[in-house]
């Protein structure tokens, strides 16, 4: 067989079950690919020995006819998921030496179904970022490069964030799929930047237990994969009710893969006029129109809708998310686990530990959150932001009540950018990358990013579909229709293998 790292997850599954490929061969190929991709810095912790041992066990189960749904398939796990006996850092120095004694529910579900863990993937520190430049372990480099008149640009391109390690690893063929998390777009935006598929399911569809918390009312687990079918396969294993997470919903988990290729004839697709923002890249605007045409050709009906409170979503999100982050991150005080710096007294110890353990972006968001929750500003900022959140949800509810089955929007306002191009002096410039994605989290809805083309400089572009609560099946069928209509995006050439394996 040719290079097994170029198989999709579905293709690898079928090859393992047909016994034309062994899990050990598949795991070994991915372990070798990871070792040759040090320049991308996608992994914080590699677990090759664990992966190869798990693959041998999978081969034995397959030979006995006991294969699980993900048996023998090598996956990467975002380093925000607690993994029993394997270091979990959240890409922060404050958790540099933290090794959990328990497994997150989502990663446990994947292991239960036979998945093989290759290691822990890099991310923005505590999932706070849109470029994967805030990691304490260095930025992740996208496997994609910009093309110019004279060849490839020398600038390193960001993979998006916070799940940049997950997206880069999948795009670079270092794993068949990866777990990710999405608080304001951290699955969909990096997927869009790297030509991969990323779905943020409905809030409550996947358990949050064992995932290091950023903003608890917004965080949701989901997969990043190379195809829509692969995302459907992974999400079925990841999803489900969990007694340890009271926000997880006790609802049946459908066979999402059955929705792939299903007819979308008669589906009503809403196109929100408020998403036609000033300054939207002409390429993105053209892609959006092309997406409308593809769905029309597939038999869907297109209707213009209004989501009037969209313009307030980004500022409201950047009040609510930091507020919840400031509460969640208060537990990292140097007392029970993680980094501890010596101090004159306990207050001095707190201050020194958090100053050294947290990076600049995390400190910024904690300070913003503490400010908006303070006695003098709680009503003026936090309460008003929560009211706007309710109005945003109501906008979507009304659209769905009027017969809209899903909403089509751009996934990002531009293609990926080079490291250091945005946010170095003005953090708001970086925050604007989430303008199309935060509404989904604010309303608790499912959303999927699907590759749909390339920019003029050769970088991936994507469309976003937003669905009704717990109707991921419709999103998968519509995303599959776009995937079939869109031009195939060939994977980037592995230029990183020419490096000496050094990190950026």
N, C-alpha and C positions, 0 to 999 in steps of 0.2 A: 504493500500500500504506500502511496505517496505520503508526504508529511501529514501525520494525523492531527497536527495543531490547526490545520486549515479546514477541518471538518466543522460543521455546525454542531451544536449540542444534540439536535435531533438525529443528525447523520451519525454521530459517534454512538449514541444510544442504540441505533439500529445495527451498527456494525458490531457492537459488543454482544448484542443478543443473537446476532447471526454467527458469532464466533469467528468473524473474519479479522478481528482485532481484539487484543486483550487489554484489560484495564491497566495492567503493568506497563505495556508498551505505550499506552496513551499517557499515563502519568509520567513515565520516563521522558517522553518527548516534550512534555510541558515543563518539567523540571529543568531540562537542558535549555529550553527557550528562555526561561526566567534567568538562568545563569548568564545568558548572553545578552541580556537586556538591562544591565545595571545602569546604563546611562539614563533610562527612562525613569528610574527611581519609583517604580509603581508599587513595590512591596516594602513594607517596614520590617516585617518578620517573615522569613521563608521557613517552611516546614517540609523539606524534601523527604526526610526519613519517615515522618508520619504519613505523608502522601503515598510513598511507595509501599509501606506496610498496609495501609488501607486498601490500596489497589490490589494487592495480593489476596486480601480477604474478599474483595469484590469478585475476583476471578473464581475463587472457590464457591461463592454463592451462586454465581452465574452457572457454573458447571453443575451445581445441584438443582438448578431450576428455581432458585429462590431470589431472583433479582428484584430489587426495589425499583421504583419509577426513575431514580437517578443513579442506578447502580454503576459504580466505576467511573463516573463523570467528574473530571477535575475542575473544581471551582475555586475562585478567590473569595475571601471574606473581608469586607471592609473592616478596618481596625477600630470600628466603633462598636462592634459586636463582641461581647464577652465570650471567650473560648476557653473551656476548661483546660488548665495546664499549659496554655499558650499565652504568652505576653499580650496584653491589650493596652494600648497607649492612648487612643483617641488622638494620636499625632501630637501629644502634648508632653512636655518635660515633667509636668506635675504627676503624670502616670507612667513615667519612663520604665519603672521596674514592677508594674502591677501585673500579677499573674492570677487570673480569676480561678476560683475553686468550683465554678459552675459554668454551664453553657447557656447562651441566650436561647430562647425558645425557637426563633427562626433558624439559627444555625443547627440546633438540635433536630429540627424537622428535616433539614437537608441531609444531615448525617444519618438519621433514621431511614431515609429513603435511598441510602447507598452512596451519596456524594462523597467525593474525595477532596479534602481541603489541602490546597497548595501553599497557603500562607495568608498573612494579614496585609491588606492593601492600604496604601497611603491615602491621606485625605487632608482637607483643611482642618486645622486644629479645632477639636470639638465640633467639627462640621460647620465652622463659621467661616465662609468664604465662597467665592464664585470662580476661583481660578486655580486652586490647590497650591497657592503660593504662601499660605500661612502655616503650613505644617512645620513642626519643630524639627522634622527629619529631612527637611529640604523639599523643594517643589517637585512635583511630578512633571515630566516632559511629555507632551503629546507625541504619539508616533507619526502624526501628520506634519507636513512642512508646507510653507507657502511657496507657490510658484510665481516667478517673475519673468520678465522678458529674457533675462540671462540665466535662467535655471532656478534652482531652489534658493530661497531666502535663508541666510545664515541664522536668523533669529529663532530662538526656541519658542514654540507655540504652547500655550496653556491648554490642558485637557478639559478645563471647566472644573467647577467645584460644587459642593464639597467632595463628591464622590469621584474625584479625578483619577485616583489610582485604579478604581474599579473600571472606569471607562477606558483608560489607557491600556490596562492589562487585557481587556476583551478585544479592543481594536488591534492591538499588537500581537494577538494570538498567543498570549501567555496563559490564558485559561479559557475554558469554553463558555463561562458565564461568571457573574460575580454578584454578590449581595451589595446593596447600596442603601442609603437612607435619603429621604427627601423632606426638608422642613420648609423650604420656600422655592424649590426647584432643583435640589441637589442630586436628583436622579436624571431629570429630563434635560437640564442644561448641559451637563457633561456628555450625556448621550448624543445630544445634538451637535456638540463640538467635535465629536470623534467618529461620527458615522455609525453609531451603534443604536440599539433600541433600548429605551428605558421607560418603565412604567411605575408610576406612583399610584398604588391602589387606594381605594376608599379608606379614610381614616377608620381604624378598627378592624380592617380586613386581616392585617398581620399583627401579631403580638409585638409590643415594644419591650417586653420583659428581657432584661439582659443586654439591652442596647443603651450605651451611655447617652444620657438625656441631654438634649440641647433645649428645645422648647416643647414641652410635653403635649400640648394641645395641637401641635402642628406636625411633629415628627411622625414619619411612617416608613416602614421598610418596603423594599421592592428590589427587583432584579435589573441588571444591565446585561444585555446579550447581543448577539450578532444578528438575530432575526426575530420577527414577531412570534413565530412558532416557538422559538427557544424561550422567549419571555413567558409565554403561556405555560410551557412545561415547568419552568422554575417557580412561577407564582403559585401554581397549584400545590407544590410541596411547601412553600413558605407560609401560605395562608392558613387560617383556622383560629377558632376560639381558644383562649388560654385562661385558665382559672387564676393564673398569677398576674394577669393584666385585666383590670376591670373595664378598660376602655375597648378591649377586643370584643367583637360582636359575634354572638352565637348565630351564625347563618351558614347554610350549606355552601361548600366550596365547589363550584362547578368544574367540569372538565373543560378548562379554558381552551385546550388544544382543539376541541371539536368546533370552536368558533372560527378557526382559521379557514379562510376560503368560503365562508358562508356568504350567501347573497346579501347585498346591502340595498337591493332594490326597494324603493319606497321609504327608506330611512330619511328623516328630515334633519338636515345639518344646518345648525345656526352659525352665521358669520357675524360676529359682533363689530358694529361700526366703531366702537370706542377703542378697538385695538389698532386702528389705523392712525398710529401716532406720528406726530411731527418728527422728522429726523429718522424715520424707519428706513433702513437700507433698501435701496431700489431692488436689489437682488432678492431680499426677503419678501418684499411686497409682490414681486413677480412670481416667486415660488408659491406664495399664498394663493394667488389667482390660479396657478397651475394645479394646486391641490384641489381647489374648487372644481376645476374642469375634470380632473381625474375621478372625483367622486360622482360628478354628474354623469360621466361616461359609464360608471359602474351602476347607474340607476338610482342614485340618491337624489333627493330634492333639496335644493339650497334655498335657505331663507335668511334674510338679514334680520338680526336681533339687536336689542339694546341691553347693555349691561352698564347702566349709568354710573354706578359707583366704582367702576374699575379704576378711575383716575386717583381714587383715594387709597387704593389697595397697598401700594408700595410704602407710603409713609406710615400707614396703620400697621403693616407687618413689621416695620423696623421700630415700632414701639412695643408691640406684643411679644415678638420673639426675644429681644434683649431683656424684657421684663422677666419672662419665664427662665431665660438663661441665667440671669443674676440669682434667681432662687435656686435653680438646679446646681449651679457651680459653687454655691456656698458650702457644699459638703467637702470641697477640696481645701482643707485647712491645715494639713500637715499633722493631724492628730492620729487618725485611724489608719490611713494607708497613703501611699504615694510619697512624693517629695516632702521632706521636712528640713527647713533651715533653722539653725539655732538663733534664738533671740533673747533679749534681756528679760522679757516676760512673755506671757501667752499672746498678748496683742502684737508685740514686736515679732514674735514667731509667725503669727498669721500673715502679717504684712510682708515679711521677707520671703516666706514660702510662696505666697501668691504672686508677688512681684517677679520672682525668679521662675516660677513654674508656668505662668501664663504668658503667652505671646501678646504682641501689641493689639491685634484684632480682638482677641478674647477679652483683654482688659478694657478695650474701648466699649464693647457691647455690655460687659458687666456694669460699667459705670453709667452707660445710657439707661440700662434696665433699672439700676438702683435709683437713679434720678427720677424716672417716670413713675416709680412706685412710692416715692417719698411723700410724706404727708401733704406737702404744699402743692404737689403736681399730679397726684393720683387721679383726681377727677378731671383735671384739665387735659391730661394726655391718655392715660391708660383706659379710663372708663370710656372716653370718646372713641378711642381706637376699637374697643370691643363693640361699641354701637355700630361703627362703620363695618366691622366684620359681619355683624348680623345683616346689615343691608346688602353686603356683597353676596351673602348666601341667598338672601331673598331674591336678588336679581336672577341668579341661576334657577332657583325654584320656580320662578314665574316663567322663565324660558322653557323649562322642562314641562311645566303644567300646560303650556300652549302647544305641546306636541313635538318639541324639538328632542331628538334622540341623542344628539351629541353636538359639541361645539368645535369648530375648526379654527385654529389660530396659528401664527408663527410660534416656534418654540423659543427662539432667542431673537433679539433685535439686530444681531450682526453675526458674522462668522467668528470663529475663535480668534483671539488676539495674541500678540507676543508678550512674553513675560516682561513685566515692568511698564507696559503701555498704559495700564489703567489702574487707578486707585492709589498710586504711590504718594500723591499729594492731596488727593480728594477722594476719600472713601465712598462718597455718594456716587461717583462715577462708576465704581465697581458694583455698588448696590443696584444700579439701573439694569444690570444684566438679568435681574430677576423679574423684570416688569411684566412679562407674559406668563410667568409661572406661579407667582405668589397667590393669585386669586384662588387657585385650585386648593392650596393648603388652607387658606382662610375659610373656604366653604366646605372643607373635608371631602372633596370630590376625587374621583380617579382621573388621572391624566397620563397620556402616553406620548413620547417623542419618537418620531419615525424618520429615518434618513430619507431625503427626498431629492437631493441633488448636490452639486458642487458649486462653490463660488467661482468668480472669475480668476482667483488666485489658487484654485484647486483645493479649497477646504470644504468640509462637509456642511450642508445646510439641512434643516429638519423642520417638519411640521408637528404641531401638537393637536391632539384630540382630547377633549374633556367630556366626561360622561356623567350619567346619572349615578347617584350613590349605589354601590354594590352591583353596578352593571358593567363590570370589566369585560364581559363577553362581547358586548356591542363594540367596545373600543378595539378589541382584538380583531373583530371582523372588518371594521373600517380601516384599521391600521394595515391589515393584510391586503386590503384593496389598494391602498396607497403604495405599499411595498411592491405589489405586482405591477403597478402602472409606472412607478418611478424608474429612472435609469439605474442600472446596477452600479453601486459604488465599489470599485475594486479596493482591496485593502492596501494600505501604504506599503511601499517597499521597505524591507527591514534595514534601513540605513544605520540603525543603532547598533547592529551587530558588528559594525566595523570599529566600534570603540573598544577601549581596553576594559570595559566594564565599570569605569569610574562613575560615581554619582555626580549629578550636576552641581 
